[in-house]
Every structure is written in structure tokens, then in C-alpha cells.
């Protein structure tokens, strides 16, 4: 699996392939981080393209990057490759609409929560 370690690599990977279109699948728009159960994840139409999670790190940082005062779940939050939660994500492409999606799994004491965010290349931070 391809490892993405920089904003430029993420931009380049997101630029590959057909241009994205509006999608009407079970995910919806996902501009901020959305909880998506396995039942809602349209696995048959998704292709995993790359990972942003460095396999050399046992525990990636939980530090977030919000220089403009955004929050984790804000649709305007920057996509910062080496910061949480992006440093725990895989990059997927929908075969139906060609959107790129970031997905990671959050683990708590008693729960597992799959989170998805549509990638907006304009928000990728250096």
C-alpha cells in the first residue's frame, strides 16, 4: 500500500483519476468527520488507494492542527497529514462518484467508531 507522508503527495494522489461528482450513496456529503457504521460503508464501490499512517509509528500523535481556530469536526478544518486524525487515515476513492475519502477508526474504552471525511484538496495544509 502506498504511504503518503506529505501534503504534496496527498494532493497528487487526490488529483489522479476522473474528477469527482456529486454522490448519492449511503455516505452523504461528509464534509466534516462523520461516524459511519460498517453497514453504511459502501465497501463494494470503494477502493483503498493509500495510507497516511506511518507503519513505523506504534502510536501516532493525537495533536491536532487548527491554525485558523477550527475544530476537529469542522468542514473548514485543514487536512494536515502528520496531525490527528489524518495521521491515522487511509485514503479511499468511490468507484461511483470518484470522490476521495479519508477514513480512520477511533477506539475508545468500550467502542469502535469508523469516521469518514470527504477530501477537499483546497483544505490540504502544508
VENTA-V235718 format. One record per residue. OMEGA is omega in radians with two decimals (NA if undefined). BURIAL is I if it has 9 or more other C-alpha atoms within 8 Angstrom, else O. Layout:
BEGIN
omega | burial
OMEGA | BURIAL
OMEGA | BURIAL
END
This chain:
BEGIN
omega | burial
3.13 | O
3.08 | O
3.09 | I
-3.09 | I
-3.13 | I
3.10 | I
-3.14 | I
3.10 | O
3.12 | I
3.10 | I
-3.11 | I
3.13 | O
3.13 | O
3.14 | I
3.14 | O
3.07 | O
-3.12 | O
3.10 | O
3.14 | O
3.10 | O
3.05 | O
-3.10 | O
3.12 | I
-3.11 | O
-3.07 | O
-3.12 | O
-3.04 | I
-3.02 | O
3.11 | O
-3.13 | I
3.05 | I
-3.12 | I
-3.14 | I
2.98 | O
-3.11 | O
3.11 | I
3.10 | O
3.14 | O
3.13 | O
-3.10 | O
-3.09 | I
-3.00 | I
-3.07 | O
-3.11 | O
-3.11 | O
3.06 | I
3.10 | I
-3.06 | O
-3.00 | I
3.03 | I
3.04 | I
-3.11 | I
-3.14 | I
-3.10 | I
3.12 | O
-3.13 | O
3.09 | O
-3.11 | O
3.10 | O
-3.11 | I
3.01 | O
3.13 | O
3.13 | O
-3.12 | O
-3.12 | O
-3.10 | I
3.14 | O
3.11 | O
3.09 | O
3.08 | I
-3.13 | O
-3.01 | O
-3.12 | O
3.05 | I
3.13 | O
-3.13 | O
3.14 | I
3.06 | I
-3.05 | O
-2.96 | I
-3.05 | I
-3.13 | I
3.11 | I
-0.03 | I
-3.06 | I
3.14 | I
3.09 | I
-3.00 | I
2.86 | I
3.11 | I
-3.11 | I
3.01 | I
3.10 | I
3.12 | I
-3.13 | O
-3.06 | O
3.11 | I
3.05 | I
3.00 | I
-3.10 | I
3.03 | I
-3.11 | I
3.02 | I
3.13 | I
3.08 | I
-3.12 | O
3.06 | O
-3.13 | O
-3.07 | O
-3.08 | O
3.00 | O
-3.07 | O
3.09 | I
-3.12 | I
-3.10 | I
3.04 | I
3.04 | I
-3.12 | I
3.01 | I
-3.09 | O
3.14 | O
-3.12 | O
3.14 | I
-3.08 | I
3.11 | O
NA | O
END
